């Protein structure tokens, strides 16, 4: 008799919560929710790249050796200039002593999906003019027209913001005595 009561109780519990082979309604996700989740934009969890005037951009530091650049694990892409090398999103000039003279990164979200940060402030992504970038940086001279676009020196020449004639904007870090070639 105890067995039949136990079977009845278990049967009643099973009927109340649904079949053991099917997930309960509380655990099922409606199809519309799954579609909504798939449509949500993915967020980049990588930290933004830090721009340090006169020091470097991200892991590429002024004065670093070519060998230390190779150890960063970025794919190296050649350039028409034997002193310029592309490592991931970084354009690097190798000067005397086989060391980094300057490093440059485009502000394009395609190149740096997590963005750039300078002086603890995020830099605009894909700006069309220098104005919002210079405002975010703060200590910059007025922009000057150049043959290839325009540029502005910031932080006593240790950081330069460059807008090419094609419209792309990049941040260039060097020692103050090394001016960007444009």
Secondary structure as GFF3:
##gff-version 3
##sequence-region A 1 182
A	DSSP	alpha_helix	2	17	.	.	.	ID=ss1
A	DSSP	alpha_helix	31	39	.	.	.	ID=ss2
A	DSSP	beta_strand	49	52	.	.	.	ID=ss3
A	DSSP	beta_strand	56	57	.	.	.	ID=ss4
A	DSSP	beta_strand	60	61	.	.	.	ID=ss5
A	DSSP	alpha_helix	66	70	.	.	.	ID=ss6
A	DSSP	beta_strand	76	77	.	.	.	ID=ss7
A	DSSP	beta_strand	84	87	.	.	.	ID=ss8
A	DSSP	beta_strand	90	94	.	.	.	ID=ss9
A	DSSP	three_ten_helix	96	98	.	.	.	ID=ss10
A	DSSP	beta_strand	100	106	.	.	.	ID=ss11
A	DSSP	beta_strand	116	118	.	.	.	ID=ss12
A	DSSP	beta_strand	121	122	.	.	.	ID=ss13
A	DSSP	alpha_helix	131	137	.	.	.	ID=ss14
A	DSSP	beta_strand	144	146	.	.	.	ID=ss15
A	DSSP	beta_strand	149	154	.	.	.	ID=ss16
A	DSSP	three_ten_helix	155	157	.	.	.	ID=ss17
A	DSSP	beta_strand	159	164	.	.	.	ID=ss18
A	DSSP	beta_strand	169	174	.	.	.	ID=ss19
###
